[in-house]
Amino acid sequence: MSQSRKKTRARIGFIQNIQDIVLIVAGVLLAALGLKGFLLPNGFLDGGVTGISLLVNRLTGWSISVLLIVINIPFILLAYKQLSFSFTVKALCAILGLAAALVFIEVPTITSDRLLIAVFGGLFLGAGIGLSVRGGAVLDGTEVLALYINRKTVLSMGEVIMYFNIVIFSIAAVLINIETALYAMLTYLSASKTVDFVIQGFEEYIALTIISNESELIRKTLTLSLRKGVTVFKGQSGFGKRGSVDKDIDIIYTVVTRLEVHKIIDEIEKIDGKAFIVQHNINDTKGGMIKRRVTHQ
């Protein structure tokens, strides 16, 4: 690798790391606003690990900051085994940052109207989670668990998260009351829709079509370094910034989970900052290296 390319990769990597930090910090602050300004002072619940923490906090009075860290630990360990070290470090820092923000940042109770609490509490919490995902981290370990179960069973990530939250809301209905569980569902709906909006509607799987003059190096990086399955299509240039071009090109196609998209694109841009990347939202996959489906006879 030439010296200029090394410098370019280092510069792009530095800029991307700064962007990730800004997104994660913004996500932590918004999530803290949603929790301290809306949900916590009014005894509201949510789904996922955050919902479990809020439920235990309401029933026992234990510190929400401590609960968020302790309950997320198994999911962080799972992320280390299933995803990557850098993702695990970012997720851990984000969760620790949220716990610290809940302790040290004072936020007044913004409203006591239950509908506003459910809608806007979920909105701020969802925006925080979404920005953290954009920064390559998570504030809630539920998606890591969903990805792990998805790879081992026939259940989709959406199904795993849904069943997980049904259990939480059912426990809330029994231990507290049905009204609290219903408002928790509304809060979770607001948060989940906001997450989808913030991360631009990413589905569970993203297909990437990559066109680049460095296609062979990108293919090797995806397959050898990142261990991703790829398909190479033989194509021909048509018309671009340089006008009409007539030459053969290799078009790379790969499918990854939405938690992996950020890292994949970062690596591609380090190789070729001018690469043309098209992202396709897809609902599910079967076979290949993404996941293994079990067929019942």
C-alpha positions as CSV (number, residue, x, y, z in Angstrom):
1,M,0.0,0.0,0.0
2,S,1.4,3.4,-1.0
3,Q,2.2,6.1,1.6
4,S,-0.5,8.4,0.2
5,R,-3.1,5.7,0.5
6,K,-2.1,5.1,4.1
7,K,-2.4,8.8,4.9
8,T,-5.8,8.9,3.2
9,R,-7.1,5.9,5.1
10,A,-5.9,7.4,8.4
11,R,-7.5,10.7,7.7
12,I,-10.8,9.2,6.7
13,G,-10.7,6.9,9.7
14,F,-10.0,9.8,12.0
15,I,-12.9,11.9,10.6
16,Q,-15.3,8.9,10.8
17,N,-14.3,8.3,14.4
18,I,-15.1,11.9,15.3
19,Q,-18.4,11.6,13.6
20,D,-19.2,8.4,15.5
21,I,-18.3,10.1,18.8
22,V,-20.5,13.1,18.1
23,L,-23.5,10.9,17.1
24,I,-23.1,8.7,20.2
25,V,-22.8,11.6,22.5
26,A,-25.9,13.3,21.0
27,G,-27.7,9.9,21.3
28,V,-26.8,9.6,24.9
29,L,-28.0,13.1,25.7
30,L,-31.3,12.7,23.9
31,A,-32.0,9.3,25.6
32,A,-31.2,10.9,29.0
33,L,-33.6,13.7,28.2
34,G,-36.3,11.2,27.3
35,L,-35.7,9.2,30.5
36,K,-35.2,12.0,33.1
37,G,-37.6,14.5,31.6
38,F,-40.5,12.2,30.8
39,L,-40.4,8.5,31.7
40,L,-38.6,8.2,35.1
41,P,-40.3,10.9,37.1
42,N,-43.7,9.6,35.9
43,G,-43.1,5.9,36.4
44,F,-43.4,5.1,32.7
45,L,-41.9,2.0,31.1
46,D,-40.5,1.1,27.7
47,G,-39.5,-2.1,25.9
48,G,-36.1,-3.9,25.7
49,V,-33.4,-3.7,28.3
50,T,-34.3,-0.1,29.1
51,G,-37.9,-1.3,29.8
52,I,-36.5,-4.1,32.2
53,S,-34.4,-1.5,33.9
54,L,-37.4,0.9,34.3
55,L,-39.6,-1.9,35.6
56,V,-37.1,-3.1,38.2
57,N,-36.4,0.5,39.2
58,R,-40.1,1.2,39.8
59,L,-40.6,-2.1,41.8
60,T,-37.4,-1.9,43.9
61,G,-36.2,1.7,43.8
62,W,-32.7,0.6,42.7
63,S,-30.6,3.1,40.7
64,I,-31.6,3.1,37.0
65,S,-28.0,3.9,36.1
66,V,-26.7,0.7,37.8
67,L,-29.5,-1.4,36.4
68,L,-28.8,-0.2,32.8
69,I,-25.2,-1.3,33.1
70,V,-25.8,-4.6,35.0
71,I,-28.6,-5.8,32.7
72,N,-26.7,-4.8,29.6
73,I,-23.5,-6.7,30.5
74,P,-24.7,-10.1,29.1
75,F,-25.6,-8.4,25.8
76,I,-22.3,-6.6,25.6
77,L,-20.5,-9.9,26.1
78,L,-22.7,-11.4,23.4
79,A,-21.9,-8.5,21.1
80,Y,-18.1,-9.2,21.5
81,K,-18.6,-12.8,20.4
82,Q,-21.1,-12.1,17.6
83,L,-20.0,-8.7,16.1
84,S,-16.7,-7.0,16.6
85,F,-14.4,-5.5,19.2
86,S,-14.8,-1.9,18.0
87,F,-18.6,-2.3,18.1
88,T,-18.5,-3.7,21.6
89,V,-16.3,-0.9,22.9
90,K,-18.6,1.8,21.4
91,A,-21.7,0.1,22.8
92,L,-20.1,-0.2,26.3
93,C,-19.0,3.5,26.2
94,A,-22.5,4.5,25.1
95,I,-24.2,2.6,27.9
96,L,-21.8,3.9,30.5
97,G,-22.3,7.4,29.1
98,L,-26.1,7.1,29.4
99,A,-25.7,5.8,33.0
100,A,-23.4,8.7,33.9
101,A,-25.8,11.2,32.2
102,L,-28.7,10.0,34.3
103,V,-26.6,10.5,37.5
104,F,-25.0,13.9,36.8
105,I,-27.3,15.8,34.4
106,E,-30.2,17.5,36.0
107,V,-33.4,17.5,33.8
108,P,-36.7,19.0,35.1
109,T,-39.9,17.0,34.7
110,I,-41.2,18.4,31.4
111,T,-44.9,17.3,31.6
112,S,-47.2,15.1,33.6
113,D,-49.7,14.5,30.8
114,R,-49.6,10.8,30.2
115,L,-50.1,10.9,26.4
116,L,-47.4,13.5,26.0
117,I,-45.1,11.4,28.2
118,A,-45.6,8.3,26.2
119,V,-45.2,10.0,22.8
120,F,-42.4,12.4,23.5
121,G,-40.6,10.3,26.0
122,G,-40.5,7.5,23.4
123,L,-39.5,10.0,20.7
124,F,-36.5,11.3,22.6
125,L,-35.4,7.9,23.7
126,G,-35.8,6.5,20.2
127,A,-33.9,9.4,18.7
128,G,-31.1,8.7,21.1
129,I,-31.0,5.0,20.3
130,G,-31.1,5.8,16.6
131,L,-28.2,8.3,16.7
132,S,-26.2,5.7,18.6
133,V,-26.8,3.1,16.0
134,R,-25.7,5.6,13.3
135,G,-22.6,6.1,15.4
136,G,-21.9,2.3,15.4
137,A,-23.1,1.5,18.9
138,V,-26.3,0.6,20.8
139,L,-27.9,1.9,24.0
140,D,-30.0,-1.2,24.4
141,G,-28.7,-4.7,24.1
142,T,-32.0,-6.2,22.8
143,E,-30.9,-6.0,19.2
144,V,-27.7,-7.9,19.9
145,L,-29.8,-10.7,21.4
146,A,-32.2,-10.6,18.5
147,L,-29.3,-10.9,16.0
148,Y,-27.9,-13.9,17.9
149,I,-31.2,-15.7,18.1
150,N,-31.9,-14.9,14.5
151,R,-28.7,-16.6,13.4
152,K,-29.5,-19.7,15.5
153,T,-33.3,-20.2,14.8
154,V,-36.0,-19.5,12.3
155,L,-37.1,-16.3,14.1
156,S,-36.5,-13.0,12.5
157,M,-35.0,-10.1,14.5
158,G,-38.3,-8.3,14.5
159,E,-40.0,-11.4,15.9
160,V,-37.4,-11.8,18.7
161,I,-37.8,-8.2,19.8
162,M,-41.6,-8.4,19.7
163,Y,-41.7,-11.6,21.8
164,F,-39.1,-10.1,24.2
165,N,-41.3,-7.0,24.7
166,I,-44.5,-9.0,25.1
167,V,-42.9,-10.7,28.1
168,I,-41.9,-7.4,29.6
169,F,-45.3,-5.8,29.1
170,S,-47.1,-8.9,30.4
171,I,-45.0,-8.8,33.6
172,A,-45.7,-5.0,34.0
173,A,-49.5,-5.7,33.6
174,V,-49.3,-8.4,36.4
175,L,-47.0,-6.7,38.8
176,I,-48.2,-3.1,38.4
177,N,-51.4,-2.7,36.4
178,I,-52.7,-3.0,32.8
179,E,-52.9,0.7,32.3
180,T,-49.1,1.0,32.9
181,A,-48.5,-1.8,30.4
182,L,-50.6,-0.2,27.8
183,Y,-48.8,3.1,28.1
184,A,-45.5,1.2,28.0
185,M,-46.6,-0.2,24.6
186,L,-47.4,3.3,23.3
187,T,-44.0,4.5,24.5
188,Y,-42.3,1.6,22.8
189,L,-44.2,2.2,19.6
190,S,-43.1,5.9,19.6
191,A,-39.5,5.0,20.3
192,S,-39.3,2.2,17.7
193,K,-40.8,4.4,15.0
194,T,-38.4,7.2,15.8
195,V,-35.4,4.8,15.7
196,D,-36.5,3.7,12.2
197,F,-36.8,7.4,11.1
198,V,-33.5,8.5,12.6
199,I,-31.5,5.7,10.9
200,Q,-33.4,6.4,7.6
201,G,-35.6,3.4,7.6
202,F,-33.0,0.7,7.7
203,E,-34.5,-2.8,7.7
204,E,-33.1,-5.8,9.4
205,Y,-30.9,-6.6,6.3
206,I,-29.2,-4.2,3.9
207,A,-28.0,-5.2,0.5
208,L,-25.0,-3.2,-0.8
209,T,-24.1,-2.8,-4.5
210,I,-20.6,-1.4,-4.8
211,I,-19.1,0.0,-8.0
212,S,-15.4,1.0,-7.8
213,N,-12.1,1.0,-9.7
214,E,-10.7,-0.8,-6.6
215,S,-13.3,-3.6,-6.7
216,E,-10.7,-6.4,-6.3
217,L,-9.3,-4.9,-3.2
218,I,-12.8,-4.2,-1.8
219,R,-13.7,-7.8,-2.5
220,K,-10.7,-9.1,-0.6
221,T,-11.4,-6.8,2.3
222,L,-15.0,-7.9,2.6
223,T,-14.2,-11.6,2.3
224,L,-10.9,-12.0,4.0
225,S,-10.9,-9.3,6.6
226,L,-14.6,-8.9,7.4
227,R,-15.7,-12.4,6.6
228,K,-18.6,-11.4,4.4
229,G,-20.1,-13.3,1.5
230,V,-20.0,-11.4,-1.8
231,T,-21.2,-11.9,-5.3
232,V,-19.3,-10.3,-8.2
233,F,-21.2,-9.3,-11.3
234,K,-19.5,-8.6,-14.6
235,G,-20.7,-5.3,-15.9
236,Q,-19.9,-2.5,-18.3
237,S,-19.5,1.2,-17.7
238,G,-22.1,3.4,-19.3
239,F,-22.3,7.1,-18.5
240,G,-20.8,8.9,-15.5
241,K,-19.1,12.1,-14.4
242,R,-16.5,11.7,-17.1
243,G,-19.1,11.2,-19.8
244,S,-19.6,8.0,-21.8
245,V,-17.2,5.2,-20.8
246,D,-16.9,1.8,-22.4
247,K,-15.0,-0.6,-20.2
248,D,-15.6,-3.8,-18.3
249,I,-16.1,-3.5,-14.5
250,D,-16.7,-5.8,-11.5
251,I,-19.8,-5.0,-9.5
252,I,-19.8,-6.3,-5.9
253,Y,-23.0,-7.3,-4.2
254,T,-23.2,-8.2,-0.5
255,V,-25.9,-8.5,2.2
256,V,-25.3,-7.5,5.9
257,T,-27.3,-6.8,9.0
258,R,-28.1,-3.2,9.7
259,L,-25.7,-3.2,12.7
260,E,-22.8,-4.0,10.4
261,V,-23.6,-1.5,7.6
262,H,-21.7,1.4,9.2
263,K,-18.4,-0.6,9.6
264,I,-18.7,-2.0,6.0
265,I,-19.1,1.4,4.4
266,D,-16.3,2.8,6.5
267,E,-13.9,0.1,5.2
268,I,-15.0,0.7,1.6
269,E,-14.5,4.4,1.8
270,K,-11.0,3.9,3.2
271,I,-10.1,1.9,0.1
272,D,-12.0,4.2,-2.4
273,G,-13.6,7.4,-1.2
274,K,-15.2,7.8,-4.7
275,A,-16.8,4.3,-4.7
276,F,-20.5,4.3,-5.8
277,I,-22.5,2.4,-3.1
278,V,-26.2,1.7,-3.4
279,Q,-28.1,0.4,-0.3
280,H,-31.2,-1.7,-0.7
281,N,-33.6,-2.4,2.2
282,I,-34.6,-6.0,2.2
283,N,-36.9,-7.9,4.6
284,D,-35.2,-11.2,4.9
285,T,-32.6,-13.6,3.5
286,K,-32.2,-17.3,3.3
287,G,-29.0,-19.3,2.9
288,G,-25.6,-17.9,2.2
289,M,-23.5,-16.5,5.1
290,I,-26.1,-14.2,6.6
291,K,-28.1,-16.8,8.5
292,R,-29.2,-20.4,8.4
293,R,-32.9,-21.2,8.2
294,V,-34.2,-24.4,9.7
295,T,-36.8,-26.1,7.6
296,H,-39.4,-28.2,9.5
297,Q,-40.6,-31.3,7.6
